[in-house]
Amino acid sequence: MSIVITQCKHKITEIEGEQVCKDCGVVIGYSETASIVDWKSHNPGLFGMADLYYLVSKVAKNLHLPSYAIQTIIHTSSKLRKMQITKKQAILFAIVYSCRIHNIPRLLEDIFYELEKSSGKKVRYSENSLLKLLNKISSKVTDSELFISPPNKEYYLQAYLAKIQEVLSNDVDEQYFEIIRVRALKQIKEIHSDPSTAAKDAILQNTSRILRTKLREVLA
């Protein structure tokens, strides 16, 4: 599937997964079918950046990100590298940015952990520490369009539900998880604390006392 501005009067051609105007070179849209291999093999400017693309593809796979999100990550991290931002910081920012604009709920700490693990490390930082790191990276970004909006309660809720689903699958059936999900979605509207805390409270308040202790550890 391609995203194209149909009212554009220019001649449009597809180059490396992008819809490009033949007359002025403006990128009109992109194709979701282009793979990372296509990008690496057809764009001479990507030679020497194979390590970045390998790392992006590995982290994206572990985070179960769709192909269109991966394309955004590649575009964004490539731009950030030109701003003298380190490779790992560029990828971290790009993944968070891609998840937010495409509304794919992934927690910042999980993104960072998968990035570290794919680099041969297994490091977990607190959410506050990672927010400070993300803000530090953001201060170096010179492109005003690359703005990461803060996640709302619903974004956190979906991310936390995905996080606990596998844990709950060992103790309860899918129907019970669905009950938690539906009730949490309703209750979160009435909780007015910060988004992350509100999402955790909405889940825990709708979980049995037996499982609550276990989920607190997962959501810590």
VENPEMO-V27027 format. One record per pair of residues at least 6 apart in sequence whose ideal C-beta (glycine too) atoms are under 7 Angstrom apart, sorted by sequence separation. I is the first residue (numbers start at 0). J is the second residue. D is the distance in whole Angstrom. If there is no record, write none. Layout:
I;J;D / I;J;D
This chain:
39;45;6 / 80;86;7 / 115;121;7 / 11;18;5 / 12;19;6 / 19;26;6 / 20;27;6 / 38;45;6 / 98;105;5 / 115;122;5 / 190;197;4 / 3;11;7 / 11;19;7 / 18;26;7 / 19;27;7 / 192;200;7 / 203;211;6 / 206;214;6 / 11;20;6 / 12;21;5 / 17;26;5 / 18;27;4 / 80;89;5 / 167;176;5 / 10;20;7 / 18;28;4 / 39;49;7 / 59;69;5 / 79;89;4 / 137;147;7 / 187;197;6 / 190;200;6 / 9;20;4 / 10;21;4 / 18;29;6 / 112;123;5 / 187;198;6 / 190;201;6 / 203;214;6 / 9;21;7 / 10;22;6 / 17;29;5 / 95;107;6 / 164;176;6 / 202;214;7 / 203;215;7 / 7;20;7 / 9;22;5 / 16;29;6 / 39;52;6 / 59;72;7 / 76;89;4 / 79;92;6 / 111;124;6 / 9;23;7 / 16;30;5 / 55;69;7 / 76;90;5 / 79;93;6 / 187;201;4 / 3;18;5 / 95;110;6 / 108;123;6 / 186;201;5 / 11;27;6 / 94;110;5 / 108;124;7 / 1;18;6 / 13;30;6 / 16;33;3 / 35;52;6 / 55;72;5 / 76;93;4 / 15;33;7 / 55;73;6 / 75;93;4 / 108;126;6 / 111;129;6 / 183;201;4 / 186;204;6 / 91;110;7 / 107;126;6 / 183;202;5 / 186;205;7 / 199;218;5 / 7;27;6 / 91;111;6 / 160;180;6 / 16;37;6 / 35;56;5 / 52;73;7 / 55;76;7 / 72;93;5 / 75;96;6 / 108;129;6 / 15;37;7 / 16;38;7 / 72;94;6 / 75;97;7 / 107;129;5 / 183;205;5 / 4;27;5 / 15;38;6 / 91;114;6 / 179;202;6 / 182;205;4 / 3;27;6 / 4;28;7 / 90;114;6 / 3;28;5 / 51;76;6 / 72;97;5 / 2;28;4 / 15;41;5 / 71;97;4 / 107;133;7 / 179;205;5 / 1;28;6 / 2;29;6 / 15;42;5 / 87;114;6 / 156;183;6 / 179;206;6 / 156;184;7 / 1;30;5 / 68;97;5 / 71;100;7 / 68;98;7 / 71;101;7 / 0;31;5 / 87;118;7 / 156;187;6 / 34;66;7 / 58;90;7 / 68;101;5 / 35;69;6 / 67;101;7 / 153;187;7 / 31;66;6 / 38;73;6 / 51;86;6 / 55;90;6 / 68;103;6 / 152;187;5 / 31;67;4 / 54;90;6 / 58;94;7 / 33;70;7 / 95;133;7 / 64;103;7 / 155;194;5 / 159;198;5 / 163;202;7 / 155;195;5 / 159;199;6 / 170;210;6 / 29;70;6 / 92;133;7 / 152;194;4 / 156;198;4 / 160;202;7 / 62;105;6 / 151;194;6 / 155;198;4 / 159;202;6 / 92;136;5 / 150;194;6 / 152;197;5 / 156;201;6 / 152;198;6 / 166;213;7 / 62;110;7 / 88;136;5 / 99;147;6 / 96;145;6 / 99;148;6 / 104;154;5 / 62;113;6 / 96;147;5 / 99;150;7 / 163;214;6 / 166;217;5 / 61;113;5 / 84;136;6 / 95;147;6 / 106;158;5 / 104;157;4 / 105;158;6 / 16;70;6 / 104;158;4 / 163;217;6 / 58;113;5 / 84;139;5 / 162;217;6 / 58;114;5 / 61;117;7 / 106;162;7 / 82;139;6 / 104;161;6 / 82;140;6 / 58;117;5 / 82;141;6 / 159;218;6 / 57;117;4 / 79;140;7 / 54;117;6 / 78;142;6 / 126;195;7 / 75;145;6
